């Protein structure tokens, strides 16, 4: 995965890919990589969360602002979350 190569040192990439492959679905796998911020310990912690409920991982990675809303999120909050995620997904920067 291109994001793993961009975010993790070469000597850690195989191990990261192995952990990430533990979860079905590219969306959850991408969320795990994003939330790890290139740190193996953070990846392991988020993997533990995904084992409990993968939806929590998606919420943290894709819907950070919306998760803090007490009711339905306003359109600008939804748009900001989507823009942030797409920027990360398409960008070359690790964070």
N, CA, C and O of each residue as an XYZ file, in Angstrom:
380
protein
N       0.844     -1.175      0.000
C       0.000      0.000      0.000
C       0.891      1.242      0.000
O       1.849      1.339      0.768
N       0.566      2.151     -0.846
C       1.352      3.368     -1.034
C       1.474      4.189      0.257
O       2.533      4.752      0.535
N       0.415      4.256      1.027
C       0.440      5.040      2.272
C       1.398      4.424      3.297
O       2.072      5.155      4.024
N       1.464      3.123      3.362
C       2.400      2.469      4.285
C       3.819      2.831      3.894
O       4.648      3.116      4.759
N       4.106      2.823      2.608
C       5.443      3.185      2.138
C       5.770      4.636      2.463
O       6.914      4.959      2.783
N       4.780      5.505      2.384
C       5.013      6.925      2.653
C       5.167      7.222      4.143
O       5.845      8.179      4.517
N       4.546      6.412      4.991
C       4.477      6.749      6.408
C       5.417      5.965      7.310
O       5.725      6.411      8.416
N       5.878      4.806      6.857
C       6.687      3.950      7.720
C       8.062      3.714      7.114
O       8.201      3.664      5.892
N       9.081      3.568      7.960
C      10.416      3.232      7.466
C      10.386      1.885      6.737
O       9.567      1.021      7.048
N      11.266      1.721      5.789
C      11.318      0.514      4.959
C      11.382     -0.746      5.822
O      10.711     -1.733      5.521
N      12.176     -0.722      6.881
C      12.342     -1.919      7.697
C      11.104     -2.278      8.520
O      11.065     -3.357      9.112
N      10.100     -1.417      8.577
C       8.865     -1.700      9.322
C       7.687     -2.022      8.407
O       6.649     -2.481      8.884
N       7.826     -1.794      7.120
C       6.690     -1.884      6.208
C       6.077     -3.281      6.119
O       4.853     -3.411      6.087
N       6.893     -4.314      6.079
C       6.339     -5.670      5.998
C       5.510     -6.000      7.241
O       4.430     -6.581      7.136
N       6.012     -5.632      8.400
C       5.285     -5.897      9.641
C       3.972     -5.114      9.669
O       2.941     -5.637     10.091
N       4.015     -3.869      9.222
C       2.802     -3.039      9.191
C       1.771     -3.651      8.250
O       0.588     -3.729      8.581
N       2.223     -4.084      7.077
C       1.304     -4.691      6.120
C       0.680     -5.966      6.697
O      -0.492     -6.252      6.453
N       1.448     -6.709      7.444
C       0.917     -7.918      8.066
C      -0.150     -7.618      9.094
O      -1.183     -8.287      9.132
N       0.085     -6.624      9.924
C      -0.913     -6.224     10.915
C      -2.163     -5.682     10.245
O      -3.286     -6.018     10.620
N      -1.950     -4.852      9.262
C      -3.057     -4.207      8.572
C      -3.933     -5.237      7.875
O      -5.155     -5.093      7.835
N      -3.307     -6.286      7.321
C      -4.052     -7.310      6.589
C      -4.942     -8.154      7.494
O      -5.745     -8.956      7.015
N      -4.795     -7.971      8.787
C      -5.636     -8.687      9.743
C      -7.099     -8.248      9.623
O      -8.003     -8.969     10.048
N      -7.323     -7.095      9.057
C      -8.685     -6.553      8.926
C      -9.111     -6.535      7.476
O      -8.388     -6.056      6.602
N     -10.302     -7.065      7.235
C     -10.862     -7.045      5.888
C     -11.296     -5.626      5.547
O     -11.663     -4.847      6.426
N     -11.249     -5.314      4.304
C     -11.752     -4.026      3.846
C     -10.679     -2.965      3.801
O     -10.034     -2.653      4.802
N     -10.509     -2.430      2.635
C      -9.493     -1.401      2.420
C      -9.787     -0.163      3.259
O      -8.866      0.500      3.735
N     -11.041      0.142      3.436
C     -11.390      1.351      4.187
C     -10.883      1.293      5.629
O     -10.319      2.265      6.130
N     -11.083      0.166      6.289
C     -10.592      0.009      7.662
C      -9.067     -0.010      7.664
O      -8.444      0.577      8.548
N      -8.468     -0.667      6.698
C      -7.015     -0.710      6.620
C      -6.436      0.688      6.452
O      -5.455      1.033      7.111
N      -7.024      1.490      5.586
C      -6.549      2.872      5.413
C      -6.732      3.676      6.689
O      -5.861      4.461      7.063
N      -7.849      3.486      7.349
C      -8.089      4.201      8.599
C      -7.018      3.857      9.634
O      -6.536      4.737     10.348
N      -6.652      2.589      9.714
C      -5.610      2.177     10.658
C      -4.276      2.843     10.339
O      -3.581      3.317     11.239
N      -3.926      2.877      9.075
C      -2.664      3.507      8.670
C      -2.706      5.006      8.976
O      -1.734      5.563      9.484
N      -3.819      5.650      8.671
C      -3.941      7.094      8.923
C      -3.790      7.399     10.410
O      -3.023      8.280     10.799
N      -4.522      6.669     11.225
C      -4.508      6.930     12.662
C      -3.177      6.597     13.317
O      -2.852      7.136     14.375
N      -2.408      5.716     12.698
C      -1.109      5.345     13.263
C      -0.115      6.498     13.215
O       0.804      6.572     14.030
N      -0.308      7.401     12.249
C       0.614      8.525     12.049
C       2.052      8.045     11.868
O       3.000      8.739     12.235
N       2.202      6.850     11.300
C       3.538      6.328     11.036
C       4.232      5.729     12.244
O       5.445      5.520     12.217
N       3.495      5.453     13.292
C       4.061      4.924     14.524
C       3.510      3.523     14.773
O       2.297      3.335     14.867
N       4.392      2.558     14.879
C       3.987      1.172     15.071
C       3.192      0.932     16.341
O       2.261      0.126     16.344
N       3.545      1.618     17.422
C       2.806      1.459     18.677
C       1.379      1.996     18.546
O       0.427      1.394     19.042
N       1.252      3.137     17.871
C      -0.097      3.696     17.638
C      -0.908      2.752     16.754
O      -2.103      2.559     16.978
N      -0.259      2.167     15.750
C      -0.951      1.216     14.888
C      -1.473      0.038     15.707
O      -2.619     -0.377     15.540
N      -0.648     -0.489     16.573
C      -1.078     -1.614     17.422
C      -2.253     -1.238     18.306
O      -3.183     -2.026     18.479
N      -2.213     -0.039     18.864
C      -3.310      0.418     19.721
C      -4.615      0.542     18.928
O      -5.680      0.139     19.398
N      -4.517      1.103     17.727
C      -5.713      1.229     16.887
C      -6.177     -0.133     16.391
O      -7.374     -0.337     16.186
N      -5.258     -1.064     16.197
C      -5.644     -2.422     15.819
C      -6.478     -3.049     16.936
O      -7.470     -3.728     16.671
N      -6.072     -2.819     18.175
C      -6.857     -3.322     19.309
C      -8.269     -2.739     19.291
O      -9.245     -3.447     19.538
N      -8.366     -1.453     18.998
C      -9.680     -0.817     18.910
C     -10.509     -1.423     17.783
O     -11.708     -1.653     17.943
N      -9.878     -1.677     16.656
C     -10.588     -2.254     15.507
C     -11.100     -3.656     15.819
O     -12.151     -4.062     15.324
N     -10.368     -4.382     16.628
C     -10.820     -5.728     17.008
C     -12.096     -5.649     17.844
O     -12.948     -6.535     17.774
N     -12.222     -4.584     18.634
C     -13.423     -4.391     19.459
C     -14.587     -3.921     18.584
O     -15.673     -4.499     18.614
N     -14.345     -2.867     17.808
C     -15.394     -2.328     16.932
C     -14.739     -1.484     15.851
O     -14.281     -0.373     16.115
N     -14.695     -2.006     14.649
C     -14.033     -1.334     13.529
C     -14.668      0.014     13.212
O     -14.021      0.882     12.624
N     -15.930      0.197     13.597
C     -16.606      1.475     13.320
C     -15.973      2.635     14.092
O     -15.983      3.773     13.624
N     -15.427      2.347     15.264
C     -14.745      3.391     16.035
C     -13.504      3.885     15.295
O     -13.172      5.069     15.348
N     -12.833      2.986     14.618
C     -11.641      3.341     13.844
C     -12.029      4.232     12.660
O     -11.370      5.235     12.390
N     -13.094      3.860     11.962
C     -13.550      4.690     10.844
C     -13.978      6.069     11.325
O     -13.673      7.074     10.682
N     -14.676      6.124     12.439
C     -15.130      7.415     12.964
C     -13.949      8.321     13.292
O     -13.968      9.511     12.978
N     -12.938      7.765     13.912
C     -11.769      8.572     14.292
C     -10.982      9.037     13.070
O     -10.438     10.141     13.067
N     -10.920      8.209     12.039
C     -10.123      8.547     10.857
C     -10.870      9.437      9.873
O     -10.271     10.325      9.265
N     -12.156      9.212      9.711
C     -12.900      9.876      8.648
C     -13.886     10.940      9.133
O     -14.233     11.849      8.379
N     -14.334     10.835     10.367
C     -15.417     11.703     10.837
C     -15.084     12.395     12.153
O     -15.932     12.496     13.040
N     -13.874     12.860     12.275
C     -13.414     13.402     13.555
C     -14.289     14.547     14.055
O     -14.723     14.532     15.207
N     -14.550     15.524     13.216
C     -15.383     16.659     13.643
C     -16.826     16.233     13.882
O     -17.458     16.666     14.846
N     -17.340     15.386     13.003
C     -18.720     14.952     13.124
C     -18.952     14.160     14.404
O     -20.036     14.213     14.984
N     -17.944     13.432     14.841
C     -18.062     12.638     16.061
C     -18.308     13.513     17.279
O     -18.886     13.063     18.268
N     -17.871     14.756     17.208
C     -18.044     15.667     18.336
C     -19.369     16.412     18.339
O     -19.651     17.161     19.273
N     -20.170     16.223     17.328
C     -21.465     16.910     17.247
C     -22.494     16.198     18.116
O     -22.540     14.969     18.160
N     -23.321     16.982     18.809
C     -24.341     16.377     19.669
C     -25.569     15.942     18.882
O     -26.358     15.128     19.361
N     -25.732     16.465     17.709
C     -26.843     16.080     16.836
C     -26.310     15.883     15.439
O     -25.120     15.631     15.250
N     -27.180     15.997     14.462
C     -26.708     15.888     13.073
C     -25.650     16.953     12.772
O     -25.800     18.116     13.147
N     -24.608     16.546     12.108
C     -23.519     17.474     11.784
C     -23.958     18.440     10.693
O     -24.612     18.042      9.729
N     -23.596     19.709     10.847
C     -23.895     20.678      9.793
C     -23.117     20.351      8.523
O     -22.049     19.742      8.592
N     -23.634     20.744      7.379
C     -22.970     20.428      6.113
C     -21.515     20.878      6.053
O     -20.686     20.189      5.458
N     -21.191     22.004      6.651
C     -19.798     22.476      6.593
C     -18.857     21.584      7.398
O     -17.682     21.455      7.054
N     -19.356     20.976      8.450
C     -18.546     20.043      9.242
C     -18.316     18.762      8.443
O     -17.205     18.234      8.404
N     -19.356     18.283      7.820
C     -19.246     17.087      6.973
C     -18.248     17.340      5.842
O     -17.400     16.497      5.550
N     -18.359     18.498      5.219
C     -17.460     18.843      4.108
C     -16.017     18.963      4.588
O     -15.100     18.529      3.891
N     -15.803     19.540      5.760
C     -14.442     19.692      6.293
C     -13.815     18.333      6.597
O     -12.643     18.112      6.293
N     -14.590     17.415      7.197
C     -14.074     16.070      7.461
C     -13.704     15.373      6.159
O     -12.642     14.760      6.052
N     -14.571     15.469      5.189
C     -14.307     14.812      3.899
C     -13.074     15.409      3.225
O     -12.245     14.676      2.686
N     -12.951     16.731      3.252
C     -11.800     17.395      2.629
C     -10.496     16.982      3.312
O      -9.500     16.718      2.639
N     -10.498     16.926      4.631
C      -9.295     16.514      5.364
C      -8.889     15.087      5.013
O      -7.713     14.804      4.784
N      -9.868     14.200      4.973
C      -9.558     12.807      4.670
C      -9.035     12.655      3.245
O      -8.052     11.950      3.013
N      -9.683     13.309      2.302
C      -9.238     13.211      0.907
C      -7.854     13.826      0.720
O      -7.046     13.318     -0.057
N      -7.583     14.910      1.427
C      -6.251     15.525      1.356
C      -5.192     14.544      1.855
O      -4.138     14.392      1.238
N      -5.479     13.883      2.973
C      -4.536     12.889      3.483
C      -4.391     11.739      2.489
O      -3.275     11.313      2.191
N      -5.491     11.246      1.986
C      -5.483     10.094      1.099
C      -4.705     10.363     -0.185
O      -3.965      9.499     -0.657
N      -4.865     11.529     -0.739
C      -4.230     11.868     -2.014
C      -2.837     12.461     -1.855
O      -2.062     12.507     -2.810
N      -2.526     12.908     -0.659
C      -1.256     13.588     -0.437
C      -0.098     12.638     -0.211
O      -0.277     11.440      0.011
N       1.083     13.204     -0.272
C       2.306     12.446     -0.040
C       2.801     12.589      1.395
O       3.685     11.847      1.825
N       2.238     13.534      2.134
C       2.714     13.755      3.500
C       2.179     12.666      4.409
O       1.093     12.138      4.172
N       2.932     12.320      5.454
C       2.535     11.240      6.340
C       1.343     11.562      7.214
O       0.575     10.659      7.545
N       1.159     12.801      7.598
C       0.087     13.103      8.560
C      -1.153     13.595      7.890
O      -2.142     13.891      8.561
